Amino acid sequence: MKPNWDSGRVSGEMIVGRSDDDKTIRLDEDLTVREQDSTIRQDISNNNQKSDFGRVGLFDSYKVIQEFDATGGEADTFLVEKSGARYFLKLYRKGIKPKENVLRKLSSLSKKLSDHVVVIREFGVDDVSGRCYELMEYIEYGDLKRYFDNFKNQDAKSKEQFFKAVVKELAEALNALHNEGIVHRDLKPTNVLVRSLKPLDLVIADFGISVALFGDVTKVYTETQKGSFAYMAPEELSNYFGKEIDWWHLGIILYELLVGKNPFSGLSEAVVKHYLTSENISIPEDIEHRNAQLLKGLLTRNPRKRWKYEQVRAWLNGEDDIPVYFEDFESKSGENLGEKQKWFNEGFSEEEYSLFMENGFTLEKAIEFRNVLRMEGELSREQIREWVQAGFKDPRKVIRWSKENFEAFASKVFDDYGIIPSLARELLQYGLTAYEFKVACERKK
């Protein structure tokens, strides 16, 4: 084995399944692990082909104990053993080569953050098959999803204890990841593994679509939408987001734990997209007040007002006066359609209308902002949306930063701290990114 391979995922698979003609959101209910033969498939196009070590039940010097049921198309997964210790092996299909930047960082961070993430033992390219692999700790208690049904049958006290333990474990894990500049992007019950039950010890897995924020400050832009629609945050539809999406995902997980089902279960992707762009998630009235407060804080549509680690920690400490902005958003179904039509008459799309409204623009201010940036800043429609999402309301500031070729969210970080573009350029030349500058300033508070 050669541990010099470029990047990858950690473990776990997508929870949303669909066929080409059925785009209904489904939550995978079959979470059982069944023992199969130790065959390791060599190629996606020939699933019956076996490698040499598959025939003899070996992977390098590791004994293959069990192959897990395939739940995705990118890799085969195995339980392997060496010197009495068991490990989880993820063997990628031929032609699949995971991301280098994330896994390289996570392979070192997994030891630093071993209390919160699955520990990666090694990664590389298998000499026999030529396939990329990851070898990591084996979590014998499985994922969090399998404990949801048992939660429903617990007494009230046990439910409260388990629920708070889940909140604490995942909040601490997300905070640790975010402090290291990692946004998970695909947090869901099957990507949360149970290292121990008493006391509850949860670790996060599957960083296959996660992103590092170091060069991109507090937000990133991606070319495509990835992740599970059942857990997707509203801003992910624009492909422009930050670490706030992970807190939304946590809110959906906690909703599912308390209610017994995902809020979007059984809905088509098109309907889910509609809800994400136009409606608040309905919180059942029978949920206890403090738990409902937590869900509303985490499921606030505006990412800047959404609860994060500070608010969740305060909630865990029993504080009741934590601001919640869940109700600030008015459902579009109850809006004054005549007022919205005015925006459309001025050439704004549905997405732009929502974006400007959620960022506190009146129609008049939005028109001014757009027109100044179009005519004087020569910015495209998409670029203007990015600067709105970053939080800018003064088009002159946008022009000043954009002419210096600064990215929108990096500009907002520097601008919020009173840093002018020329000084920001000097900081970057010294190797200090906007993200690192912000972290340093926050630590001094």
C-alpha positions, 0 to 999 in steps of 0.5 A: 500500500502506498499512503501518498494518495490524493484525498477522499471521503471518511465513511458513510453514504447518502441517505436520500435514495431515488430512481431516475423516474422517482425523485421522492425524498426517502429516508433509508430505513434499512440500516442493518449490517449483513455479513457477505463474502469478502469479495472486493469488486474491481470495477463498477462495470463488472461487480462480479470481478474479484481481486486476489486479496478478495479471493483469499480474504486479505487486504495487504496484511489485514484480514477481511472479516466482513463486507458491508452492504453497498449503499452507494456507487463510489466505494466498497466497505469492509471490516478488517482485522490486524493483530486483534484490532478491527478497522473500517476499510473504504475501498473506492471504485476504480476511477474514483479519486476523492478530494485531496485538500479535505482528506489531507487536512482531516487525516491530521486533524482526526488525531487532533479532533479524535473526540469529535471525528472518526480517526483516519488511520491511513489512506493511499492506493492499493498496490493490488487493485490500484484503487484508492482506500481509507483505513479508519477506526471501526465504530461498533455501535453503528450510526445515530439513526438506528437509535431513533426508534428506541428513543420514541419508547423511552420514558420522559426523563431518559428522552430528555437526557439522551436528547441533550446528550445528542445536542451537546455532542454534535454542537461540540463536534461542529464547533471543533470542525468550524474552528479548524475551517471545515464545513461538513455540508452533509451532516445527517443521522447516518453520518453520526457514529456512536462510539459509546452509549454510556456515556454517549460519545458521538463522532462525525464521519463522511467528509466527502463533500465537505469544504475547507474555508481557509482560502474562502473566508466564511463562505464558499461557492460551489458549482453544483448542489450536493448533499441530502435534500432532506437536510439541505439549508435554504442557502445551499440552493444558491450554492453559496454558503458557510458554516451556518448550513451545518447548524441547519442540518443539526436542527433537522436531525434534532427535529427528526429525533423529536418528531419521529420523521424528517420534515421533508419525508415523502416530498419530491425534490421540487416540493422541498425546493419550494419549501426551502425558498418560501416557507418556514419549517412547521414546528409541531405544537406538542414539542416542549417549549425549550426544545421548540426554541432550540429547533426554531433557533437552528432552523432560522432561514436567515443564516446570519440570524441562525443559532450557532455554537454560542446560542446552543451552548447557552441553551444547554446551560439552561438560558431562556432569553436567547433571541430567536429570529425564526418568526422574522420570515413571513411565509410567501403564501401569506404575503401581499402578492401585489407587493411582490409583483412590484419586485417582479415588475422591476425585473427581480426574480423570485430568488432575488426577491427573497434574497434582498428581502431577507437581507433587509432591502426595500424595493427602492434600495434594491433597485439602487443597489442593483443599478449602481453595481450594473452601471458603475461596477459592471457586475453581473446579476450573479455577482450582485447576488453574491455581494448581497449574500455577503451582507453588503448594502452600500453599492459604493463599498462593493465597487471599491472592493470588487475593483481590487478583485476581492471576493465578496465574503472576504471583503465583508470580513475586512470591511466589518473590522474597518480594514481598507482594501490596500491594507487587506492586500498587505495582510494577504501578502503576509499570508493572513487570510480574511478567515484567519484574521477574523478568527484572531480578532474573535479570540482577542474579544 
